[in-house]
C-alpha cells in the first residue's frame, strides 16, 4: 500500500509540472496564432481598402 502511495506522489509531482508547462506552451501558441490572425486581417483589410480607393 505504501508503495502505491509513493508511486502516486512521484507520478503526481512529475505529471503536474508537465501539465502546467504544456498548458503555458499551448496558451502561448494560441496567443501567437491569435495575434498573427489579427495582424493578417488588418493588413489584408488595409490592402483591400487601398484597392477600393483606386
mmCIF file as gemmi writes it, N, C-alpha and C atoms, coordinates in Angstrom:
data_model
loop_
_atom_site.group_PDB
_atom_site.id
_atom_site.type_symbol
_atom_site.label_atom_id
_atom_site.label_alt_id
_atom_site.label_comp_id
_atom_site.label_asym_id
_atom_site.label_entity_id
_atom_site.label_seq_id
_atom_site.pdbx_PDB_ins_code
_atom_site.Cartn_x
_atom_site.Cartn_y
_atom_site.Cartn_z
_atom_site.occupancy
_atom_site.B_iso_or_equiv
_atom_site.pdbx_formal_charge
_atom_site.auth_seq_id
_atom_site.auth_asym_id
_atom_site.pdbx_PDB_model_num
ATOM 1 N N . UNK Axp A 1 ? 0.838 -1.212 0 1 0 ? 1 A 1
ATOM 2 C CA . UNK Axp A 1 ? 0 0 0 1 0 ? 1 A 1
ATOM 3 C C . UNK Axp A 1 ? 0.868 1.255 0 1 0 ? 1 A 1
ATOM 4 N N . UNK Axp A 2 ? 1.894 1.248 0.827 1 0 ? 2 A 1
ATOM 5 C CA . UNK Axp A 2 ? 2.773 2.432 0.899 1 0 ? 2 A 1
ATOM 6 C C . UNK Axp A 2 ? 3.473 2.669 -0.44 1 0 ? 2 A 1
ATOM 7 N N . UNK Axp A 3 ? 3.852 1.576 -1.121 1 0 ? 3 A 1
ATOM 8 C CA . UNK Axp A 3 ? 4.493 1.718 -2.437 1 0 ? 3 A 1
ATOM 9 C C . UNK Axp A 3 ? 3.567 2.42 -3.416 1 0 ? 3 A 1
ATOM 10 N N . UNK Axp A 4 ? 2.299 2.061 -3.388 1 0 ? 4 A 1
ATOM 11 C CA . UNK Axp A 4 ? 1.316 2.677 -4.274 1 0 ? 4 A 1
ATOM 12 C C . UNK Axp A 4 ? 1.211 4.174 -3.994 1 0 ? 4 A 1
ATOM 13 N N . UNK Axp A 5 ? 1.206 4.54 -2.718 1 0 ? 5 A 1
ATOM 14 C CA . UNK Axp A 5 ? 1.116 5.964 -2.348 1 0 ? 5 A 1
ATOM 15 C C . UNK Axp A 5 ? 2.357 6.704 -2.846 1 0 ? 5 A 1
ATOM 16 N N . UNK Axp A 6 ? 3.522 6.089 -2.658 1 0 ? 6 A 1
ATOM 17 C CA . UNK Axp A 6 ? 4.772 6.709 -3.123 1 0 ? 6 A 1
ATOM 18 C C . UNK Axp A 6 ? 4.733 6.905 -4.631 1 0 ? 6 A 1
ATOM 19 N N . UNK Axp A 7 ? 4.284 5.866 -5.377 1 0 ? 7 A 1
ATOM 20 C CA . UNK Axp A 7 ? 4.214 5.959 -6.841 1 0 ? 7 A 1
ATOM 21 C C . UNK Axp A 7 ? 3.229 7.042 -7.269 1 0 ? 7 A 1
ATOM 22 N N . UNK Axp A 8 ? 2.116 7.15 -6.564 1 0 ? 8 A 1
ATOM 23 C CA . UNK Axp A 8 ? 1.127 8.186 -6.889 1 0 ? 8 A 1
ATOM 24 C C . UNK Axp A 8 ? 1.727 9.569 -6.671 1 0 ? 8 A 1
ATOM 25 N N . UNK Axp A 9 ? 2.409 9.744 -5.55 1 0 ? 9 A 1
ATOM 26 C CA . UNK Axp A 9 ? 3.039 11.048 -5.257 1 0 ? 9 A 1
ATOM 27 C C . UNK Axp A 9 ? 4.102 11.388 -6.294 1 0 ? 9 A 1
ATOM 28 N N . UNK Axp A 10 ? 4.948 10.407 -6.603 1 0 ? 10 A 1
ATOM 29 C CA . UNK Axp A 10 ? 6.023 10.632 -7.581 1 0 ? 10 A 1
ATOM 30 C C . UNK Axp A 10 ? 5.435 10.991 -8.942 1 0 ? 10 A 1
ATOM 31 N N . UNK Axp A 11 ? 4.457 10.206 -9.395 1 0 ? 11 A 1
ATOM 32 C CA . UNK Axp A 11 ? 3.843 10.467 -10.7 1 0 ? 11 A 1
ATOM 33 C C . UNK Axp A 11 ? 3.133 11.818 -10.692 1 0 ? 11 A 1
ATOM 34 N N . UNK Axp A 12 ? 2.528 12.181 -9.549 1 0 ? 12 A 1
ATOM 35 C CA . UNK Axp A 12 ? 1.843 13.466 -9.421 1 0 ? 12 A 1
ATOM 36 C C . UNK Axp A 12 ? 2.838 14.613 -9.583 1 0 ? 12 A 1
ATOM 37 N N . UNK Axp A 13 ? 3.984 14.491 -8.899 1 0 ? 13 A 1
ATOM 38 C CA . UNK Axp A 13 ? 4.988 15.562 -8.973 1 0 ? 13 A 1
ATOM 39 C C . UNK Axp A 13 ? 5.679 15.612 -10.33 1 0 ? 13 A 1
ATOM 40 N N . UNK Axp A 14 ? 5.637 14.523 -11.091 1 0 ? 14 A 1
ATOM 41 C CA . UNK Axp A 14 ? 6.207 14.53 -12.449 1 0 ? 14 A 1
ATOM 42 C C . UNK Axp A 14 ? 5.174 15.044 -13.449 1 0 ? 14 A 1
ATOM 43 N N . UNK Axp A 15 ? 3.929 14.587 -13.292 1 0 ? 15 A 1
ATOM 44 C CA . UNK Axp A 15 ? 2.877 14.93 -14.258 1 0 ? 15 A 1
ATOM 45 C C . UNK Axp A 15 ? 2.429 16.378 -14.101 1 0 ? 15 A 1
ATOM 46 N N . UNK Axp A 16 ? 2.282 16.855 -12.872 1 0 ? 16 A 1
ATOM 47 C CA . UNK Axp A 16 ? 1.76 18.211 -12.636 1 0 ? 16 A 1
ATOM 48 C C . UNK Axp A 16 ? 2.609 19.29 -13.313 1 0 ? 16 A 1
ATOM 49 N N . UNK Axp A 17 ? 3.932 19.332 -13.105 1 0 ? 17 A 1
ATOM 50 C CA . UNK Axp A 17 ? 4.734 20.345 -13.817 1 0 ? 17 A 1
ATOM 51 C C . UNK Axp A 17 ? 4.656 20.192 -15.334 1 0 ? 17 A 1
ATOM 52 N N . UNK Axp A 18 ? 4.597 18.949 -15.81 1 0 ? 18 A 1
ATOM 53 C CA . UNK Axp A 18 ? 4.494 18.712 -17.257 1 0 ? 18 A 1
ATOM 54 C C . UNK Axp A 18 ? 3.185 19.278 -17.8 1 0 ? 18 A 1
ATOM 55 N N . UNK Axp A 19 ? 2.097 19.081 -17.062 1 0 ? 19 A 1
ATOM 56 C CA . UNK Axp A 19 ? 0.795 19.595 -17.488 1 0 ? 19 A 1
ATOM 57 C C . UNK Axp A 19 ? 0.792 21.12 -17.466 1 0 ? 19 A 1
ATOM 58 N N . UNK Axp A 20 ? 1.364 21.705 -16.415 1 0 ? 20 A 1
ATOM 59 C CA . UNK Axp A 20 ? 1.431 23.174 -16.313 1 0 ? 20 A 1
ATOM 60 C C . UNK Axp A 20 ? 2.258 23.737 -17.476 1 0 ? 20 A 1
ATOM 61 N N . UNK Axp A 21 ? 3.393 23.102 -17.745 1 0 ? 21 A 1
ATOM 62 C CA . UNK Axp A 21 ? 4.271 23.547 -18.832 1 0 ? 21 A 1
ATOM 63 C C . UNK Axp A 21 ? 3.548 23.436 -20.178 1 0 ? 21 A 1
ATOM 64 N N . UNK Axp A 22 ? 2.866 22.315 -20.395 1 0 ? 22 A 1
ATOM 65 C CA . UNK Axp A 22 ? 2.128 22.12 -21.642 1 0 ? 22 A 1
ATOM 66 C C . UNK Axp A 22 ? 1.023 23.164 -21.771 1 0 ? 22 A 1
ATOM 67 N N . UNK Axp A 23 ? 0.357 23.467 -20.668 1 0 ? 23 A 1
ATOM 68 C CA . UNK Axp A 23 ? -0.693 24.483 -20.684 1 0 ? 23 A 1
ATOM 69 C C . UNK Axp A 23 ? -0.148 25.855 -21.041 1 0 ? 23 A 1
ATOM 70 N N . UNK Axp A 24 ? 1.004 26.202 -20.461 1 0 ? 24 A 1
ATOM 71 C CA . UNK Axp A 24 ? 1.626 27.501 -20.77 1 0 ? 24 A 1
ATOM 72 C C . UNK Axp A 24 ? 2.028 27.565 -22.237 1 0 ? 24 A 1
ATOM 73 N N . UNK Axp A 25 ? 2.611 26.481 -22.739 1 0 ? 25 A 1
ATOM 74 C CA . UNK Axp A 25 ? 3.02 26.443 -24.153 1 0 ? 25 A 1
ATOM 75 C C . UNK Axp A 25 ? 1.809 26.557 -25.067 1 0 ? 25 A 1
ATOM 76 N N . UNK Axp A 26 ? 0.726 25.858 -24.713 1 0 ? 26 A 1
ATOM 77 C CA . UNK Axp A 26 ? -0.487 25.905 -25.532 1 0 ? 26 A 1
ATOM 78 C C . UNK Axp A 26 ? -1.078 27.314 -25.52 1 0 ? 26 A 1
ATOM 79 N N . UNK Axp A 27 ? -1.102 27.963 -24.349 1 0 ? 27 A 1
ATOM 80 C CA . UNK Axp A 27 ? -1.632 29.316 -24.236 1 0 ? 27 A 1
ATOM 81 C C . UNK Axp A 27 ? -0.782 30.292 -25.04 1 0 ? 27 A 1
ATOM 82 N N . UNK Axp A 28 ? 0.56 30.137 -24.957 1 0 ? 28 A 1
ATOM 83 C CA . UNK Axp A 28 ? 1.48 31 -25.701 1 0 ? 28 A 1
ATOM 84 C C . UNK Axp A 28 ? 1.271 30.822 -27.202 1 0 ? 28 A 1
ATOM 85 N N . UNK Axp A 29 ? 1.157 29.567 -27.643 1 0 ? 29 A 1
ATOM 86 C CA . UNK Axp A 29 ? 0.937 29.279 -29.07 1 0 ? 29 A 1
ATOM 87 C C . UNK Axp A 29 ? -0.401 29.86 -29.527 1 0 ? 29 A 1
ATOM 88 N N . UNK Axp A 30 ? -1.439 29.723 -28.692 1 0 ? 30 A 1
ATOM 89 C CA . UNK Axp A 30 ? -2.756 30.257 -29.02 1 0 ? 30 A 1
ATOM 90 C C . UNK Axp A 30 ? -2.692 31.772 -29.181 1 0 ? 30 A 1
ATOM 91 N N . UNK Axp A 31 ? -1.991 32.449 -28.253 1 0 ? 31 A 1
ATOM 92 C CA . UNK Axp A 31 ? -1.865 33.914 -28.352 1 0 ? 31 A 1
ATOM 93 C C . UNK Axp A 31 ? -1.113 34.32 -29.607 1 0 ? 31 A 1
ATOM 94 N N . UNK Axp A 32 ? -0.046 33.583 -29.933 1 0 ? 32 A 1
ATOM 95 C CA . UNK Axp A 32 ? 0.737 33.902 -31.134 1 0 ? 32 A 1
ATOM 96 C C . UNK Axp A 32 ? -0.138 33.779 -32.383 1 0 ? 32 A 1
ATOM 97 N N . UNK Axp A 33 ? -0.888 32.687 -32.493 1 0 ? 33 A 1
ATOM 98 C CA . UNK Axp A 33 ? -1.768 32.476 -33.655 1 0 ? 33 A 1
ATOM 99 C C . UNK Axp A 33 ? -2.841 33.558 -33.703 1 0 ? 33 A 1
ATOM 100 N N . UNK Axp A 34 ? -3.402 33.878 -32.526 1 0 ? 34 A 1
ATOM 101 C CA . UNK Axp A 34 ? -4.438 34.906 -32.429 1 0 ? 34 A 1
ATOM 102 C C . UNK Axp A 34 ? -3.92 36.25 -32.946 1 0 ? 34 A 1
ATOM 103 N N . UNK Axp A 35 ? -2.727 36.666 -32.478 1 0 ? 35 A 1
ATOM 104 C CA . UNK Axp A 35 ? -2.158 37.948 -32.919 1 0 ? 35 A 1
ATOM 105 C C . UNK Axp A 35 ? -1.791 37.918 -34.395 1 0 ? 35 A 1
ATOM 106 N N . UNK Axp A 36 ? -1.266 36.782 -34.868 1 0 ? 36 A 1
ATOM 107 C CA . UNK Axp A 36 ? -0.934 36.674 -36.295 1 0 ? 36 A 1
ATOM 108 C C . UNK Axp A 36 ? -2.188 36.816 -37.147 1 0 ? 36 A 1
ATOM 109 N N . UNK Axp A 37 ? -3.3 36.232 -36.696 1 0 ? 37 A 1
ATOM 110 C CA . UNK Axp A 37 ? -4.562 36.361 -37.43 1 0 ? 37 A 1
ATOM 111 C C . UNK Axp A 37 ? -5.019 37.814 -37.45 1 0 ? 37 A 1
ATOM 112 N N . UNK Axp A 38 ? -4.95 38.495 -36.31 1 0 ? 38 A 1
ATOM 113 C CA . UNK Axp A 38 ? -5.37 39.901 -36.242 1 0 ? 38 A 1
ATOM 114 C C . UNK Axp A 38 ? -4.5 40.757 -37.169 1 0 ? 38 A 1
ATOM 115 N N . UNK Axp A 39 ? -3.174 40.526 -37.113 1 0 ? 39 A 1
ATOM 116 C CA . UNK Axp A 39 ? -2.257 41.302 -37.96 1 0 ? 39 A 1
ATOM 117 C C . UNK Axp A 39 ? -2.547 41.024 -39.438 1 0 ? 39 A 1
ATOM 118 N N . UNK Axp A 40 ? -2.736 39.738 -39.77 1 0 ? 40 A 1
ATOM 119 C CA . UNK Axp A 40 ? -3.025 39.366 -41.157 1 0 ? 40 A 1
ATOM 120 C C . UNK Axp A 40 ? -4.321 39.985 -41.654 1 0 ? 40 A 1
ATOM 121 N N . UNK Axp A 41 ? -5.352 39.967 -40.813 1 0 ? 41 A 1
ATOM 122 C CA . UNK Axp A 41 ? -6.642 40.551 -41.205 1 0 ? 41 A 1
ATOM 123 C C . UNK Axp A 41 ? -6.512 42.057 -41.382 1 0 ? 41 A 1
ATOM 124 N N . UNK Axp A 42 ? -5.796 42.715 -40.475 1 0 ? 42 A 1
ATOM 125 C CA . UNK Axp A 42 ? -5.649 44.172 -40.583 1 0 ? 42 A 1
ATOM 126 C C . UNK Axp A 42 ? -4.859 44.548 -41.833 1 0 ? 42 A 1
ATOM 127 N N . UNK Axp A 43 ? -3.809 43.776 -42.137 1 0 ? 43 A 1
ATOM 128 C CA . UNK Axp A 43 ? -3.012 44.052 -43.346 1 0 ? 43 A 1
ATOM 129 C C . UNK Axp A 43 ? -3.868 43.818 -44.598 1 0 ? 43 A 1
ATOM 130 N N . UNK Axp A 44 ? -4.6 42.689 -44.602 1 0 ? 44 A 1
ATOM 131 C CA . UNK Axp A 44 ? -5.459 42.389 -45.748 1 0 ? 44 A 1
ATOM 132 C C . UNK Axp A 44 ? -6.542 43.457 -45.897 1 0 ? 44 A 1
ATOM 133 N N . UNK Axp A 45 ? -7.119 43.894 -44.768 1 0 ? 45 A 1
ATOM 134 C CA . UNK Axp A 45 ? -8.145 44.937 -44.809 1 0 ? 45 A 1
ATOM 135 C C . UNK Axp A 45 ? -7.599 46.242 -45.337 1 0 ? 45 A 1
ATOM 136 N N . UNK Axp A 46 ? -6.395 46.609 -44.889 1 0 ? 46 A 1
ATOM 137 C CA . UNK Axp A 46 ? -5.775 47.854 -45.363 1 0 ? 46 A 1
ATOM 138 C C . UNK Axp A 46 ? -5.483 47.779 -46.848 1 0 ? 46 A 1
ATOM 139 N N . UNK Axp A 47 ? -4.967 46.627 -47.296 1 0 ? 47 A 1
ATOM 140 C CA . UNK Axp A 47 ? -4.679 46.442 -48.719 1 0 ? 47 A 1
ATOM 141 C C . UNK Axp A 47 ? -5.966 46.496 -49.533 1 0 ? 47 A 1
ATOM 142 N N . UNK Axp A 48 ? -7.035 45.857 -49.014 1 0 ? 48 A 1
ATOM 143 C CA . UNK Axp A 48 ? -8.31 45.836 -49.72 1 0 ? 48 A 1
ATOM 144 C C . UNK Axp A 48 ? -8.891 47.241 -49.809 1 0 ? 48 A 1
ATOM 145 N N . UNK Axp A 49 ? -8.818 48.006 -48.715 1 0 ? 49 A 1
ATOM 146 C CA . UNK Axp A 49 ? -9.309 49.39 -48.73 1 0 ? 49 A 1
ATOM 147 C C . UNK Axp A 49 ? -8.501 50.241 -49.694 1 0 ? 49 A 1
ATOM 148 N N . UNK Axp A 50 ? -7.195 49.982 -49.726 1 0 ? 50 A 1
ATOM 149 C CA . UNK Axp A 50 ? -6.333 50.705 -50.679 1 0 ? 50 A 1
ATOM 150 C C . UNK Axp A 50 ? -6.742 50.428 -52.114 1 0 ? 50 A 1
ATOM 151 N N . UNK Axp A 51 ? -7.081 49.164 -52.404 1 0 ? 51 A 1
ATOM 152 C CA . UNK Axp A 51 ? -7.536 48.815 -53.75 1 0 ? 51 A 1
ATOM 153 C C . UNK Axp A 51 ? -8.894 49.438 -54.037 1 0 ? 51 A 1
ATOM 154 N N . UNK Axp A 52 ? -9.745 49.478 -53.042 1 0 ? 52 A 1
ATOM 155 C CA . UNK Axp A 52 ? -11.081 50.031 -53.245 1 0 ? 52 A 1
ATOM 156 C C . UNK Axp A 52 ? -11.007 51.532 -53.569 1 0 ? 52 A 1
ATOM 157 N N . UNK Axp A 53 ? -10.098 52.25 -52.908 1 0 ? 53 A 1
ATOM 158 C CA . UNK Axp A 53 ? -9.972 53.694 -53.142 1 0 ? 53 A 1
ATOM 159 C C . UNK Axp A 53 ? -9.569 53.957 -54.58 1 0 ? 53 A 1
ATOM 160 N N . UNK Axp A 54 ? -8.692 53.122 -55.128 1 0 ? 54 A 1
ATOM 161 C CA . UNK Axp A 54 ? -8.196 53.296 -56.502 1 0 ? 54 A 1
ATOM 162 C C . UNK Axp A 54 ? -9.205 52.787 -57.482 1 0 ? 54 A 1
